[in-house]
């Protein structure tokens, strides 16, 4: 169990790609990691989201809203998954300010010791924070190629790209490759 004692946070919202989230929910614990689903709960104790393909329900009981720096520091990795999750999480009532999820990812990326994983359309969450990927090597879904170039990132045509503490993946269909790379890095084997 290479990841015993680690905690991995995965952002969720409705329209999540079921196969990806289900894979993470089994694969990371298989290596000993605790997985926590995180979302904006809007003051509720939990919310149930539905998946994209099967409309499978998924209940989230942990919020990134008002998470303290101390609690954030208990995570070894924060993952922004594929699909429409990031599009839903980037909603903000004040368009002049980044969404709360974007600010949460900014905080995670600024915290030493936290690996950030962004796969597929997850890059949408950083559209209002291009400084987080400017000058970095990334991959993403082919549909977001123009977005990452406009954000100032260096697009790499690969299924998984590692640039320091940032791991990016091309599509949810490569979630297994993405997860394997994150596991290896967290285990100190990357």
Beta strands, then each sheet from edge to edge (+ up, - down):
strand 1: 7-11
strand 2: 34-39
strand 3: 47-50
strand 4: 57-60
strand 5: 62-63
strand 6: 77-80
strand 7: 115-119
strand 8: 137-138
strand 9: 154-155
strand 10: 160-163
strand 11: 166-169
sheet 1: 5+ 2+ 1+ 6+ 7+ 11+ 10-
sheet 2: 3+ 4-
sheet 3: 8+ 9+
end
